[in-house]
Amino acid sequence: MQKPFAVERKDQILGLIQQKGRVTVDELIKGFKVSGATIRRDLEFLERQGLITRAHGGAISKSRVSLEPNYFEEKQKFLEEKRRIGKKASKLVEEGEVIFLETSTTILEIAKNIKNKTNLTVVTNSLDIAQELHQAEGIDLIMTGGNLRKRIHALMGPLAEVTLSQMRIDKAFMGVSALDIDYGMTTANVEEAQTRKKIIEASNKIIAVTDHSKFGKQNFIFVIPIEKIDIIVTDKGISPQIKKEMERKGVEVIVA
C-alpha cells in the first residue's frame, strides 16, 4: 500500500485525533510508517491551524478539550434537562444522611428539591446552594470555608480541603464540566481539581450529575476515573453507546 502524500497524511492524522480524542506520537509513527520528526512537524502544523492541542507525547482534539465554562452562561443552558436531573437525583437523598452538594448549576436543582426533607446534613462549598437552603428547617447546613472563587460562587483551596479532611460524607453529588470514557472526569482549574479530590476522599458514594453535553469532553486537570463514580444522573440526550460503556465500567446510569 502506498504511503499517503503529506497533505493526505495530515488530513488522516486530524481525522484520527478527532475520532479518538487523543493519540500518541508513537501510535502515529507506527500507523503512518514515518519518522517521529515528520509526525511532530505534522502536529505542529495542525496546532498552528487551531485544529488540535499538542500534549506531552501526542495530541488532543481541539473539539474535545473544553475551557472553564462561564457560570452565568451555564445557568441558561439545558434548563429543562437540569430541572429533570435535579428532581431525579434528589430522590437518592435519604433522611439521616450527610451529603455534599458541590458547586454546579445542575446540583442547585437538587437543592431546590430537598428543602422539605428533615434530619439531613448538607455540606457545601457553593454560595448559591447555601442561599437556597439556609431557611430549610430540617436541614443542618455546613459550609466548608475557603477562598471565594467569584467566577463560580464557590469556596475552594487549602482551608476548604482541611475542613473536608475532618469529615465523613455519605454521598457526594458532583457537578461535571467534562467527562470522557477513557480519560475520566476533568476540570479546567487546578485549585478546583484539588478541592474536588478532597470531596471524593471524604465520601462513601460519588454521584455525578450532568446534562448530556458534558460527555465526550476533556479539560486540562484530571479529577477521577470513570470507574470511581458510583452513579451518573443525566438526561435522555446521552448516547446509547456512552451509556453502555459507562455501565460496562461499573457505573449505574440513571436517565431523567
C-alpha positions in Angstrom: 0.0 0.0 0.0 1.3 3.4 -1.0 2.2 5.9 1.7 -0.2 8.9 1.7 1.1 12.3 0.5 1.9 14.9 3.1 -1.4 16.7 2.8 -3.4 13.4 2.9 -1.4 12.3 5.9 -2.2 15.5 7.8 -5.9 15.1 7.0 -5.8 11.4 8.1 -4.0 12.3 11.3 -6.6 15.0 12.1 -9.4 12.6 11.4 -7.8 10.0 13.8 -7.3 12.6 16.6 -10.9 13.8 16.2 -12.2 10.2 16.2 -10.2 9.0 19.3 -9.9 12.3 21.1 -6.2 11.7 21.9 -3.3 10.0 20.2 0.4 9.5 20.9 3.3 10.2 18.6 4.3 6.5 18.8 0.8 5.5 17.6 1.1 7.8 14.6 4.7 6.7 13.8 3.5 3.0 13.7 0.3 3.8 11.8 1.8 6.0 9.1 5.3 4.4 8.9 7.1 7.7 9.0 9.7 9.2 11.4 8.9 10.9 14.7 10.3 14.2 13.3 7.7 14.0 10.4 4.9 13.3 12.8 5.9 16.2 15.1 6.0 18.6 12.1 2.5 17.4 11.1 1.2 18.0 14.6 2.9 21.4 14.8 1.2 22.3 11.5 -2.3 21.2 12.8 -1.8 23.1 16.0 -0.9 26.3 14.2 -4.2 25.9 12.3 -6.0 25.7 15.6 -7.3 22.2 14.9 -5.6 20.3 17.7 -3.9 20.8 21.0 -0.4 19.3 21.4 0.2 17.4 24.7 3.2 15.6 26.1 4.0 12.7 23.7 1.0 13.3 21.5 -2.0 15.5 20.7 -5.7 16.1 21.8 -8.6 17.1 19.6 -9.4 20.7 20.0 -13.1 19.9 19.9 -12.6 17.6 22.9 -10.7 20.0 25.2 -13.1 22.5 26.8 -12.2 25.6 28.7 -13.7 26.6 32.1 -17.3 27.4 31.5 -18.9 30.7 32.4 -21.1 30.0 35.4 -23.8 32.5 34.4 -23.9 31.2 30.9 -24.1 27.6 32.2 -27.2 28.5 34.2 -29.1 29.3 31.0 -28.2 26.1 29.1 -30.4 22.9 29.1 -32.6 24.4 31.8 -35.4 21.8 31.4 -32.9 18.9 31.4 -31.2 20.2 34.6 -34.6 20.5 36.3 -35.4 16.9 35.5 -32.0 15.7 36.5 -32.1 17.6 39.8 -35.5 16.2 40.6 -34.5 12.6 39.8 -31.2 12.9 41.7 -32.9 14.4 44.8 -34.7 11.0 45.2 -31.3 9.5 46.0 -31.1 11.7 49.2 -32.3 9.9 52.3 -33.2 11.4 55.7 -30.5 10.9 58.3 -27.6 11.2 55.7 -24.7 13.6 55.5 -24.5 14.7 51.9 -22.2 17.1 49.9 -23.6 19.4 47.3 -20.9 20.7 45.1 -21.0 24.0 43.2 -22.9 23.3 40.0 -25.9 24.7 38.2 -27.4 21.2 38.0 -26.8 20.5 41.6 -28.5 23.7 42.5 -31.6 22.0 41.2 -31.1 19.2 43.7 -31.0 21.7 46.5 -34.4 23.1 45.3 -35.9 19.6 45.6 -34.7 18.7 49.1 -35.8 21.7 51.1 -38.6 19.9 52.7 -36.5 16.9 53.9 -35.8 16.6 57.6 -32.9 15.2 59.7 -30.5 15.9 56.9 -27.0 17.4 57.0 -25.8 19.2 53.9 -22.2 20.2 53.4 -21.5 22.6 50.5 -18.9 25.0 49.1 -21.5 26.8 47.0 -22.8 30.2 47.9 -25.9 29.7 45.7 -26.8 26.4 47.3 -26.2 27.8 50.8 -28.6 30.7 49.9 -31.1 28.2 48.6 -31.1 26.0 51.8 -30.4 28.5 54.6 -34.0 28.7 55.7 -34.8 24.9 55.4 -35.7 24.0 58.9 -35.0 20.3 58.7 -31.5 20.7 57.2 -28.3 21.3 59.2 -26.2 23.3 56.7 -22.4 23.4 56.8 -20.2 25.4 54.6 -16.6 24.4 54.0 -14.9 27.8 54.2 -12.1 28.6 51.8 -11.1 31.1 49.2 -14.0 32.5 47.3 -13.8 31.9 43.5 -16.1 34.7 42.4 -16.4 33.3 38.9 -18.3 30.3 40.1 -19.6 31.4 43.5 -17.6 28.7 45.2 -15.2 28.2 48.2 -12.0 26.4 47.3 -8.4 26.0 48.4 -6.5 24.8 51.5 -9.0 25.9 54.1 -11.8 24.0 52.3 -9.5 21.0 52.0 -8.7 21.0 55.7 -12.4 21.1 56.6 -13.1 18.2 54.2 -10.3 16.1 55.7 -12.1 16.1 59.0 -15.4 14.8 57.6 -17.1 11.6 56.6 -19.8 12.1 54.0 -22.4 9.5 52.9 -23.0 10.8 49.4 -21.3 13.5 47.3 -23.2 15.0 44.4 -20.6 16.2 42.0 -21.1 18.6 39.0 -19.4 17.8 35.7 -17.6 20.2 33.3 -16.1 17.4 31.2 -16.4 13.6 31.2 -14.7 11.2 28.9 -14.9 7.4 29.0 -11.2 6.8 28.8 -9.9 10.0 30.5 -12.4 10.3 33.3 -13.7 13.5 34.9 -11.6 16.6 34.4 -11.8 20.3 35.2 -10.1 23.4 33.9 -8.8 24.8 37.2 -6.0 23.3 39.4 -7.4 24.6 42.7 -10.9 23.3 41.9 -9.5 19.9 41.0 -7.6 19.6 44.3 -10.8 20.6 46.3 -12.9 18.1 44.4 -10.4 15.3 45.1 -10.8 16.1 48.8 -14.5 15.9 48.5 -14.2 12.5 46.8 -11.7 11.2 49.5 -14.2 12.2 52.2 -17.2 10.5 50.6 -18.5 6.9 50.7 -20.5 7.3 47.4 -19.9 9.5 44.4 -22.9 10.6 42.3 -22.2 12.7 39.2 -25.0 14.8 37.8 -24.8 16.3 34.3 -26.7 17.0 31.2 -25.6 15.1 28.1 -23.5 18.0 26.6 -20.6 17.3 29.0 -19.9 13.7 27.7 -17.0 13.1 25.4 -15.1 16.2 26.5 -11.8 16.7 28.3 -10.5 19.5 30.4 -6.9 20.1 31.5 -6.8 18.7 35.0 -7.7 15.1 35.9 -10.1 14.6 38.9 -11.3 11.0 39.0 -11.5 8.0 36.6 -15.0 6.8 35.4 -14.7 3.6 37.5 -14.6 5.6 40.7 -18.0 7.1 40.0 -20.9 5.1 41.6 -23.9 6.7 39.8 -24.4 9.2 37.0 -27.7 11.0 36.7 -28.2 12.5 33.2 -30.8 13.3 30.6 -32.3 11.5 27.6 -29.7 13.1 25.3 -27.0 10.6 26.4 -26.0 8.3 23.5 -26.7 4.6 23.9 -23.1 3.8 23.2 -21.8 6.1 26.0 -24.4 4.8 28.4 -23.4 1.2 27.6 -19.6 2.0 28.0 -20.2 3.6 31.4 -22.3 0.6 32.6 -19.6 -1.7 31.4 -17.2 0.1 33.7 -19.5 -0.5 36.6 -21.3 2.9 36.8 -25.0 3.0 37.3 -26.6 5.4 34.8 -29.9 6.9 35.7 -31.7 8.8 33.0 -34.1 11.6 33.9 
